[in-house]
Amino acid sequence: MDARDDLTLVLDIGKSHAKLLMIDAQGEVVAREGRANRSVVSALGYPALDVHGLAQWITETLQDRAETRRCTRAITSTHGAAFIALGGQGLAWEPIDYEFDGVSALDEAYQARRDGFDATLAPDLPAGLNAARQLHWLQHTHPQAWGRTQVLLPYAQYWAWWLSGVAASEVSSLGCHTQLWRPLEARFSDLAQAQGWAARFAPLRPAWQVLGPVQPERARTTGLPTRCQVHVGVHDSNACLARHLHGGARTTLVSTGTWIVAMAPGASTAALDPRHDMLANVSVRGEAVPTARFMGGRELEALCAGASPAWASLPGLAELLRQEVQALPTFAGQGGPFAGAPGTVLQTGVPIDPATALDAGQRASLGALYCAQITAYLLARLDAPGPVVIDGPFADNAVYRHVLAALRPPGSVRVGIDAVEGTARGAWLLTRWADPAGAHHVAVVGQEQAVEIQHHHRRWLELLARNVDPKAGGNGASGMACRQ
């Protein structure tokens, strides 16, 4: 086969945006399309993921691309906390949007039934971020819809089924803070078994495994060739991590976007504190990966207050340091180590309104500074080993990467310089799992203004301990604990 006819279709479906990429055998993107994601109202009245709109967009986009006929492989990565129920005629009920807080209505009964943190390494999260709470609510609130459920599968594997007609489950999606999985035992939780969910999940398959070719009807409507082989697929943060798992080096990944997720293979799960939204993800190889995260993209947007994040600059950062401007958590409604704390911005210790007191560039720089400080705090809490690689949109933010570099050991912070975003690159590599060539595209970040940033961060930690979290200044969580 001509190498030009060996394209990989990568569907990268995040919470806020969906992307469709076609990547050639050398790893170069030859086609790219995107779409904003949105929640829709389901037939049962709850907010649901827009699977029908996405399916139409994918179909029409593939129909319109000449490259579609050259795709020989297909794989999907998606955000977590999303599961699909299949019945006799496709969807048994529409997948619940994890931001729907109505699933907490039965929380007393759910809490009595769920496994403890020591078993699932998944903290109790708001709304539907623990996907097991979604299933519990649907099962007991809409028994008729639940009765139509024949097969359960994670969101990434739904799109693999949509393409191939073969249902599968995969461990990185089952293990992403769902409370469905016990990662240290590599099995379903007691809750999932007692409620009958485990028996309904499609068989487990590795993320890189081929399920089969695109089914004929889907090939007809999309233009994909029937020789196109569909892989199982993967949870998006774990797609980013997958490319760093080959070899013996321990690399901590900071995957950025709507969520900033720090994943530290090789760190101890004993350091995980569920009160700070710390958990274990599960890698594509089934390993427990200590993880901490917060909604960095949402926090940045809030602090920017209409400014473009691209306006963050090192001169803007210098001005914030000079004026002693500090942002204290939190500015997003969900997730993170300080969820529920009232976000505030201080200048020399006095509260200010950044929308009026700071110009657009300063607000963008403040948002990046704040996100880097929270990231450094979480890395220290994880006792993250080895170098840190920043992947995703924040890798292009000079303020974010230089602040983080100043708060870590010299030369240990790196950024992805791959032209392909980490989730898509990781998914592409999973279709070539036996050959990890091209897995590492990184550059070391310098440490401009390091002394000033470190001084500013120590003051931030003092304010954090005084106003938000009494533990913030101690227990090795300084955000600079690894600068030895």
N, C-alpha and C positions, 0 to 999 in steps of 0.2 A: 504494500500500500504506500502511495506517495505520502511523505510526511505532511504535505500541505493539506491532505484530507484526513488528518488525525487531530481533530479539534475536540476539546473537552468543554462541555456545557456545565457551567457552575451557576447554580441558583443560590444566591446569598440573601436570605430573607431575615432582616432584622426587625426590631420592634417599630422603628420609625421609617425605615426605607427598605425597599427590595431592589436587588440588582441582578441582572442577568449578564453573564460574561461568557465569552468563548475564547479559550486559551489554547494556543498551538502546542506542539510537542516540545518546543524549546522554551515554553513558559511565557511567551509573549501574548498579550491580549490583542485579539484581532477584531473583537466586537464587544461593545458594552452598552447596556441600556439600564435605566433606573426608573423607579416609581415610588412615590410617597405611600406609606402604609397608613391605614386608618382603621378605627374600630367601627363595626356596624351593629345594628340592633338585630339580635337573633329572633327566630320565630317564637322562642320561648320568653323573649323580652329582656334577656341579659345582654351586655356588650360582648360581642364575639369578634374573633379574628376574621378578616375579610378574605376567606379562602376562595370564594366564588369570583370576587374581583381580581384576585391574584391569578387564578387559573385562566381567566379571560385575557388578562394582560400578557401572561406567559405565552399563551397560544397565539395571540395576535402578533406579539413581538417575534416569535420564532417564524411565523408565516411570512413576515416581512423581510427576513434576513436571508440573503443568498448563502451565507455561511452555514445555515442550519443543516443542509444536506451533507456537510463535511464533518458533523459531530459523530464521533465514534464512542464517546464516553459521556456520562452525565452523573452529577453528584449535587446534593443540596446540603447547605448548612443553614440552620435557623436559630433564632433566639430560644432560650429555654422557657421553662414553666408553661409549656403549651403541649397539649395532647389531643389526639383525635380518636373519636369513636366511630367505627364502621358498623353498619347494619347490612341488611340484605340488599339495599338499594343505594349503597354509598354511605354518606354521612348518617349516623344515627341521631346526632345532634351537633350543632355547630360548636366549634372549639371556643372555650371561654377566654376572654381577654384577661390576662393576669392582673390588670389594674382594677378589675371589678371587685369592689369591697363587699358586695352582697354575699359572697361566699362565706363571710365570717358570721353569718346569721346563726349557723349551727355550731359555733365554735366551742361551746361548752362540751357538747357530745364529742366533737372532733378531738379536743384536748385529752379527753378521757381515754380515747382509743389509740392515739398515735404513739409511735415509738419515741423514746427519749433521744436527746441530742447525742449521748454517748454511743448510740447505735447507728443513727443515720448521719451524724455529723452535719446535719442541716438545721439551722436555727429556726425558730418560729418567726415567720415573716408576715408582713401585712398583706391584706387583700388576698390575691391568688398566687402570690410568689412561691408558696409551697403548693405545688400542683396537686398533691394529694388532697388538699382542702377543696380544690375545685371538684375533684371526683366525688368526694364525700358529700358535698353540697348538692351536686346534680343527682346523685343516686338517691338521696333522701328527700329532695325537694320536687324532683320530676321523675317519679318512678316509672311512668309510662315511657318516657324517652329513654331512661336507663334500660328498660326492658328490651329496647331495640338494639342494645349494644352487644355485638358479637365479638368484635376485636378492638383492642386498644393498641395504639402505637404513638410514639413521639412525633412531634411536628415535622422534623426533618424526614422521618421515614414515611410520613403521609405523602410527601411529594415524590419520594421514591416509588411508593405504591401507585400514585397517580400516573406516573410514567410507565411503570413496568407491570402493574397488576399484582405484584408480589408484596405481601405484608411482612414487615420485620420490625424488631425493636433494636435499640443500640444503647450501650451502657453509658456513654458520656451524656446523653439526654436524660436517661433514667436517673442519673446520679447528680444532676445539677440542682441542688437545694429543693428537691421535690418531696422529701420525706417518704418516698416510695422505695428507697434502696438503702441497703446497709453495706457501705463501701469496703469496710474492713473484712466483711464476710462474703462479699461478692454475691449477694442474694437480695431478693425482694424483702421489704420490711414486713414485720409481723402484721401491721395494719393492712398492707396491700394484700396479704394472704388471707387475713380474717374477713375482709370485706369482699373477697372474691375477685379482686382486680388482677392479681398476679396471674391467675389462670386464664384471663382474657387477653393478656398482652401477647402480641405476636412474638414468634421465636426470636431469641437474641442472635444477632449477627455482628461481626466486626464492622466498623465504619467503612473500611476499605473493600469489603467483599462485594463481588458482583451478584446482584439479585437475578439478573436476566436482561434480555433486550427490551427496548421500548415496545409496548404492546401495539398491535397493528392499528387499532382505532386511534390511539394517541399519535402514532406516526402519521396517520392520514390527516388529522386535524392540525398538527403542528408543522409538518414537513420534516420532522426528524427521521432519519433512516432506520429501518428495522434492525440494522446491524449495531445500532448504538446501544452500548451496554450500560445499565443503570447500577450505580453503586449504592450502598446502604445509606450513607450520609452521616451527619455529625452535628453536634451542638456547636454554635459558632465560636465561643471562646476556646473550646477544645480543638477546633480546627486550627486556630492561631497557635495553640500550644503544640499541636502534633508535630509541626516542623522542627521543633526544638528538642524532641524526645530521642532522636537518633544519636548514638554515641554516648559517651560516659559523662560529658560535661553537664553540670547542673546550671541551668539558666532559669531565672525568674522572669516570667512574662507579665508585662503590664499591658493588657488589651484595653484599648480606649474606644469610646463612642458614647452612646446613650448611657451605658455603664462603663466605669473604669474598674477593671477586674485585675487584681494582682494574684497570680497563680505561681506557687513556689514548690515545684517538684523537689523532693528531697528534704523539705522542712518537716518538722514534727507536727503531727496532728494534736499533740498534747497542748500546744500553744493556742489552739482555737478557742475563742470566747464567743458563744452564741449571742451574748448581749451586745456585741460590737459587729454583728452581721458577718462574722467569720464562719467559715464552713469548709468542707472538703468537696471539691469537684471530683469527678472521676474521669481520668484520661481515657483516650481511645483504647489504651492497653489495659484498662480496668484498674489502674492504680489510684489510690486516694491522693489528691493533690490539695494541700492546704491553700486556702483562698480567702481573700478579703476584698470587699468591693463597696462602691458607692455610686450614686447616679451622677457621675461627673459631668456628662453632657447636659443634663438638666440643670445642675448647679451652675455651670458656666453660663448657660443661657440666661438664668435668673440674674446673675451678677452683671452680665453684660448690659442688661436692661435696654435692649434695642441696638446696642453696638455690635458690630461684626467681630467674632472671635479672632478673625485675621488681623485686627488692628492691635493686638497685643504686641508689645515691643520691649526690647531691653532698655531703651531710654524711658519708656513708660514705667517699667519695673523700678528703675533707679529712682524715679520720682516718688513712687509709692513707698520705697524704703526710706527715702529722705523725710517724707511727711509722716512716717510711722502709721500707715494705713493698714489695718488688719481686718480680715473677714473671718468671723467665727461661725461655726456650723449652726444650722444647716439650711440650705436653700432649695431642697427638693422634697417632695412629699413622701417619698418612700426610700427605704434601704439605707445602708451605710451605718457607720459606727455610732452616729449621733442622731439617729432618726428621732424626730419629734422636738429637737431643740430649736428654739426660735433664732433663726439666722440674724446676725447683726454685723454691721460694719462700723469700725471704730477708727478715729483719727486721734493720735496721742491719747488714747483711752476714752475719748468722748464719742458717743454714737452720732453717725451722720447718715444722711440719705445719699447713697452713691449716685442715684439718678440725677441729682441736682448738684452735689458737691464735687463730683468727678467728671471729667470730660470723657468722651467715648473711648479714646485710646487707653485712658487710665482704668476705666471699667473693664475693658477687655483684658488688660494686663492684670488687674486684680483677680478676675475670674480664673485666669491661668495660674497665678501665684497660689491662690487658695486651693485649687485642685491638686497642684503639685505638693503642697503641704499635707493635705489629707492623704495623698498617695504615699509620701514618705512616712507618715505616721503609721499607716497600715503595713508597709514593708517592715518597719521595725517591730511591730506587734507580731508579725509572722516569723521574725528572725530569718528572713529570706536569704538563702545562700547564693553565692556566685554572682555573676553579672546580672544586671537588669536590662531587659530589652523592652523599649516602648514601641508598641505597634498601634496602628490606627490613626485617626485624625489628630490626636494630641501630639503625635510624633512630629508633626509639621509646625507645632506651636513653640517658638523659640523661648518664650518665657517659661512655659511648663517644663520643657526638657532641661533648661539650664538651672532652674530652681531645684528640680529633682537631682540633677547631677551634683549640685553643691551640697546636698544633704545625704549623699552616699559616698563611699570610698572613692578616691580619685581614679578616674578611668574605668569605673565599673558600670556606668550608665551608657547605654547604646540605643540607637534608634534604627528602626527598619528603614532601609533605603530602597527596598524593592518597589518597583513601579506598580506592582499588584498589591492591593490591600491584604493584610495578613489572613483574614478569614478565607478569602477566595484562594490565596496561595496555598494555605493549608489544605483546603478541600481538594484543590488540583493535585497536590502531592499525595493525598490519600488514594487517588486513582492510580498512583505510581508508587505504592508504599514500599515495594521492594527496592526502589532506587531513590534515595533521598537527595540526590544532587540538586543543588540550588536552594537548599533549605535555609541557608543563612545569608541574609543580605543586610548587614548592619554596619554602622559607623559609630565611633566613640564620641560622646558629647563632652565638650570642654566645660570649664568651671568658672566662667566669668562672674565677677561680683560675689565670689564664694563667701568671703568673710562677712560682707554686709548681709547676705542672705541668711547665713547661719545665725548671726546676731538677731536678725528680725524673727527667725523661726523660734529661737529660744524665748523671746518675748511672747510670741504667739502661743507657745506651749504653756507659759505661765498664765496667760489670759484664758486659755482653754481649761486648765485645771481649776481656775477660780470661778469661771462662769458656766462651764458646760460639763466637764468630766473630771472629777477629782483625781482619777487615775492617769490622766493624760501626761503628767510630768514625770511619772516614775515607771517602775516595772519594766525597764528596757524599752519603753515606748516613746523615746524622745524624738524619733524621726531621724536621729543622727547616730543611733546606737551602733551602726556598723562602721563608723568613721574612726577606726582604730589602727 
